[in-house]
Amino acid sequence: MTNGPFENTGSGRRAPIAVRALAFAMLGQTTHAATLPSLDCTINDGLWGMLSLTLLAGLSLVCVLLGLHVHAHRAGAMRMARELDRVGKDARLPSMAQDGPSAIAQLIRSINTIRHRQAEREAEHLDVQASYAHDLRTPLTRMGLRCEMLEDPVAREGMERDLAEMRELVEASVACARMQRNVAEPLQRVDADGLIGKLVRDYRDAGRAIALDGHIGRPVVACPLALRRVLANLIDNALRYGSDVRVCARIDTQSLVLAVVDSGPGICPAQLEAVLSPWVRAPQGQEEKPGSGLGLAIARRLARSMQGELQLRNRRSGGFEARLTLPLVVA
């Protein structure tokens, strides 16, 4: 008479085919499953319990190993996602570490290769852009010299305005190329007071009246070329549209604050965000001023590359303020 999946025998119970196959395998013997039913393989309760525990332990080990494998892949994927988020925000970060499970490591290697090739293509594009813009300076200079020979003062004045606008566009193109290079500039120890002081002296030597208020008093960690370019763009913008230009420097609890203020007409509040976009100029009474509409856009892009922010506002006392706020990282 049968008893569940086992058959009663005189000395025990006959094990099913799968268990008998496992028993033969443990004993080092090989056989075909089709021949097992004809074998009179009986096991007692003790041996059956041992085989059951062995099978359960094997299945548990497989589950543990599978769980560890899944956990390792999940942890590697999460780490890779965090690294991708970081390198997306800061182009200066090095390539991601190629470790973890083999599939994750292979994916990271492919991503690093793509980043490297993309950086090379961008560098080539910037070099071509800067070269074209630089080469345009020579014919513009020749055109300016020929313009001076025009006898008609009205025609000469109109030509000079056109040439001035073309020079502005050329310089803006060169500035764009420099900006992209400066975005990837590494952080380093900077004498901020020395950098700002030299920039102000350069403007004074060129005959531009620039005042300097406040000081930082200690070295900081920043991108010197990007920082100088931001301040120069803000000063140029203030000189173009305002007067009584001042550079103000101070240290807050966790921030380095540099502001360029003037006593000009300011900007319509509705246009404060728009003028930070490329090729956009404030429309109120500034059409006669030369400019490409790139200065503030470049300044904001470089500020963000240094993990900072550029804010514009009209001063209550009159005039305009462009404020650069950077995280204070003391060298």
C-alpha atoms as one frame of an Amber mdcrd trajectory, in Angstrom:
protein
   0.000   0.000   0.000   1.344   3.426  -0.884   1.991   6.130   1.695   2.116
   9.519  -0.077   4.978   9.717  -2.531   6.773   6.808  -0.864   6.202   3.084
  -0.983   6.352   1.066   2.196   8.853  -1.762   2.238   9.854  -4.140   4.857
  12.671  -2.029   6.146  11.683   1.494   5.202  10.210   3.596   2.440  11.112
   3.673  -1.227  12.250   7.171  -2.202  10.942   8.904  -5.321  13.035   9.039
  -8.496  14.521  12.518  -7.829  15.716  11.620  -4.360  17.126   8.310  -5.551
  19.010  10.123  -8.293  20.445  12.521  -5.691  21.468   9.579  -3.525  23.249
   7.886  -6.431  25.000  11.164  -7.260  26.165  11.620  -3.654  27.511   8.074
  -3.670  29.490   8.820  -6.792  27.414   6.575  -9.064  25.805   7.517 -12.369
  22.604   6.208 -13.820  19.772   7.231 -16.113  16.515   8.494 -14.616  14.475
   6.066 -16.745  16.136   3.091 -15.061  15.603   4.318 -11.512  12.036   2.966
 -11.023  13.284  -0.578 -11.644  15.872  -0.255  -8.878  14.881  -1.340  -5.431
  16.449   1.579  -3.595  15.055   1.938  -0.118  16.110   4.372   2.559  15.197
   4.585   6.188  13.843   7.687   7.897  17.250   8.825   9.147  18.870   8.756
   5.729  15.837  10.484   4.186  16.083  13.266   6.775  19.768  13.754   6.004
  19.113  13.940   2.271  16.265  16.403   2.814  18.464  18.672   4.942  21.252
  18.487   2.373  18.870  19.437  -0.440  17.404  22.291   1.631  20.868  23.594
   2.492  21.865  23.526  -1.175  18.769  25.432  -2.228  19.340  27.980   0.584
  22.945  28.477  -0.553  21.812  29.058  -4.129  19.238  31.617  -2.934  21.859
  33.428  -0.827  24.350  33.565  -3.697  21.644  34.779  -6.074  20.595  37.444
  -3.570  24.188  38.640  -3.155  24.582  38.771  -6.923  21.417  40.853  -7.334
  22.442  43.133  -4.444  25.883  43.717  -5.975  24.355  44.669  -9.324  21.807
  46.945  -7.678  24.478  48.672  -5.577  26.696  49.091  -8.636  23.846  50.556
 -10.677  22.934  53.009  -7.908  26.554  54.101  -7.523  26.859  54.568 -11.273
  23.677  56.666 -11.291  25.107  58.918  -8.558  28.382  59.296 -10.440  26.568
  60.145 -13.672  24.573  62.794 -11.835  27.782  64.303 -10.446  29.693  64.344
 -13.733  26.639  65.820 -15.423  26.793  68.786 -13.051  30.571  69.277 -13.034
  32.620  68.667 -16.174  35.863  68.825 -14.188  35.261  65.492 -12.447  37.489
  62.597 -13.572  36.295  59.391 -15.142  34.236  57.027 -13.027  35.995  54.147
 -11.259  35.655  50.954 -13.284  34.837  48.488 -10.514  31.907  46.388  -9.345
  30.292  43.411 -11.113  31.635  42.684 -14.587  28.500  43.932 -16.382  28.512
  47.217 -14.408  32.267  47.677 -14.916  31.873  47.152 -18.667  29.068  49.718
 -18.802  31.195  52.242 -16.863  34.099  51.694 -19.272  31.808  52.406 -22.206
  30.466  55.582 -20.555  33.994  56.802 -19.799  34.997  56.193 -23.409  31.997
  58.161 -24.690  32.786  61.059 -22.319  36.405  61.135 -23.479  35.478  61.152
 -27.169  32.811  63.803 -26.601  35.316  66.028 -24.792  37.748  65.666 -27.696
  35.065  66.620 -30.243  33.999  69.638 -28.182  37.606  70.792 -27.889  38.073
  70.530 -31.654  34.843  72.450 -32.249  35.903  75.214 -29.874  39.311  75.480
 -31.534  37.687  75.865 -34.958  35.208  78.427 -33.636  37.941  80.486 -31.998
  40.136  80.295 -35.104  37.374  81.510 -37.415  36.508  84.373 -35.085  40.153
  85.334 -34.656  40.797  85.325 -38.407  37.896  87.737 -38.937  39.726  90.421
 -36.966  42.224  91.036 -39.764  39.739  91.872 -42.553  37.724  93.968 -40.109
  40.832  95.983 -39.315  41.499  96.571 -43.034  37.884  97.631 -43.540  38.230
 100.081 -40.663  41.296 101.676 -42.251  39.531 102.020 -45.602  36.479 103.432
 -43.841  38.596 106.336 -42.602  39.285 107.298 -46.229  35.634 107.902 -47.026
  34.970 111.548 -47.732  31.259 111.397 -47.000  30.950 111.810 -43.193  27.463
 110.270 -43.086  28.577 107.164 -44.960  31.722 106.947 -42.850  29.759 107.148
 -39.610  27.313 104.459 -40.733  30.167 102.176 -41.800  31.939 102.669 -38.478
  28.807 101.640 -36.595  28.481  98.490 -38.695  32.140  97.625 -38.177  31.821
  98.175 -34.434  28.883  95.778 -34.334  30.789  93.183 -36.344  33.777  93.459
 -34.009  31.457  92.955 -31.053  30.086  89.752 -32.592  33.586  88.492 -33.335
  34.731  89.149 -29.779  31.585  87.462 -28.464  32.378  84.345 -30.508  35.895
  84.246 -29.104  34.483  84.753 -25.607  32.084  81.841 -26.110  34.968  79.548
 -27.028  36.949  80.719 -24.014  33.928  80.244 -21.812  33.549  76.601 -22.798
  37.210  76.049 -22.026  36.913  77.782 -18.670  33.895  75.658 -17.694  36.219
  72.657 -17.408  38.902  74.642 -15.553  40.100  72.827 -12.425  39.613  74.342
  -8.993  42.728  75.756  -7.383  43.948  78.022  -4.597  43.340  81.648  -5.567
  44.380  84.953  -4.047  40.969  86.514  -4.655  41.953  89.977  -3.398  44.982
  89.974  -5.694  42.914  88.831  -8.686  40.228  91.473  -8.146  42.758  94.212
  -7.424  44.697  93.500 -10.618  41.507  93.463 -12.681  40.458  96.850 -11.297
  43.937  98.308 -11.931  43.808  97.086 -15.538  40.570  99.015 -16.078  42.004
 102.108 -14.412  45.100 101.928 -16.602  42.769 101.855 -19.617  41.171 105.101
 -18.414  38.017 103.582 -16.887  37.004 104.745 -13.431  36.366 101.659 -11.266
  36.074 101.724  -7.469  36.777  98.791  -5.172  34.935  98.351  -1.874  35.699
  95.685   0.716  38.115  92.775   0.688  38.116  89.018   1.243  41.197  88.753
   3.414  42.143  85.139   2.728  42.856  82.750  -0.159  39.942  80.726  -1.502
  39.455  77.737  -3.789  37.992  78.779  -7.144  38.569  78.827 -10.914  40.735
  81.927 -11.520  40.172  82.287 -15.282  36.431  81.758 -14.976  36.225  84.144
 -12.012  38.097  86.873 -13.882  35.925  86.409 -16.968  32.709  86.702 -14.934
  33.848  89.912 -13.222  35.122  91.394 -16.499  31.782  90.713 -18.214  29.861
  92.295 -15.344  32.147  95.348 -15.278  31.928  95.779 -19.069  28.140  95.613
 -18.862  28.076  98.211 -16.059  30.404 100.546 -17.951  28.329 100.224 -21.114
  24.996 101.115 -19.560  25.829 102.938 -16.323  28.294 105.088 -14.440  29.902
 105.193 -10.974  30.880 101.541 -11.305  32.062  99.758  -8.146  33.192  96.239
  -7.329  32.105  95.164  -3.841  33.624  92.132  -2.102  32.646  90.513   1.175
  32.459  87.178   2.976  29.237  85.814   4.425  29.032  82.831   6.750  29.275
  80.243   3.963  29.562  82.328   0.793  31.904  84.593  -1.115  29.894  87.533
  -2.462  31.178  89.747  -5.283  28.876  92.462  -6.649  29.296  94.950  -9.489
  27.036  97.985  -9.019  26.400 101.105 -11.089  24.145 104.136 -11.153  22.637
 103.465 -14.578  18.967 103.111 -15.567  18.755  99.454 -14.577  16.627  96.860
 -16.338  12.867  96.431 -16.506  11.965  93.839 -13.815  10.180  91.689 -16.397
  13.455  91.408 -18.351  15.802  90.492 -15.477  15.663  86.766 -16.230  15.502
  87.118 -20.018  18.772  89.085 -20.281  20.612  86.103 -18.790  19.828  84.117
 -21.945  22.195  84.221 -24.951  21.690  86.933 -27.591  19.080  88.780 -25.492
  19.449  92.484 -24.713  17.267  94.682 -22.539  14.946  96.636 -24.872  14.572
  99.840 -22.867  16.566 102.626 -24.477  19.700 100.537 -25.105  19.405  99.894
 -28.829  22.087 102.463 -29.577  24.588 100.713 -27.295  26.925  98.173 -28.942
  26.699  94.645 -27.645  25.964  91.053 -28.588  23.747  90.058 -25.664  26.200
  87.365 -24.560  28.012  88.994 -21.642  25.526  88.167 -18.882  24.729  84.731
 -20.348  28.426  83.827 -20.318  28.785  85.163 -16.782  25.930  83.006 -15.494
  27.213  79.894 -17.245  30.669  80.346 -15.712  29.182  81.107 -12.287  27.268
  77.831 -12.358  30.382  75.953 -13.463  31.938  77.114 -10.168  28.841  75.894
  -8.238  27.799  79.524  -7.760  24.934  81.732  -8.897  24.537  85.087 -10.621
  21.642  87.320  -9.580  20.510  90.628 -11.077  18.458  93.319  -9.375  17.624
  97.004  -9.605  18.895  98.929  -6.590  16.401 100.790  -4.441  18.657 103.856
  -4.428  18.854 103.745  -8.228  21.153 101.851 -10.518  21.804  98.198 -11.093
  23.551  95.344  -9.260  24.920  92.066 -10.590  25.789  89.795  -7.658  28.015
  86.707  -7.903  27.668  84.289  -4.977  30.128  81.404  -4.667  30.381  78.683
  -1.989  33.141  79.592   0.415  35.851  76.939   0.216  38.840  78.190   2.186
  42.212  77.097   0.856
